[in-house]
Amino acid sequence: METAIRGGIALSPNQVFSPKSGDKHSLCRGPWINRGILRALSAARSGKGGGLLERPTIEKTTPGRESEFDLRKSRKTAPPYRVILHNDNYNKREYVVQVLMKVIPGMTLDNAVNIMQEAHYNGLSVVIICAQADAEEHCMQLRGNGLLSSIEPASGGC
């Protein structure tokens, strides 16, 4: 049986031909030999594309969580949203800059200062344009830190 699995071809239920050495090896005789396995091995080795198939991998997802493919698909099709910072008379300018840098990923000091100044002088400023779920999260974090913010659909894309 070991010879058949390692690359031999079954000639009969009790003999195996090894193509490497060219000689016949007799298998152990006994009632426990499964002749169906030997026939399957010889059939698999003799035809085109024969051999063992690999076990397919199945992506498992936990309940309530989308697969990586679904997340990529939803990100591509999700319309962009603007996160808007509104001016207020309560927070100091330095604090607004600190919160922007803490809440928005990749926010630089220069960008945070520019956004803060635009909101101060014009009444509002666009902080970031992103997917709706991210925009809602950023808006909630800004509000959680005492800033006035809102979101709106971004017309015209990113």
Disulfide bonds with the S-S distance in Angstrom:
none
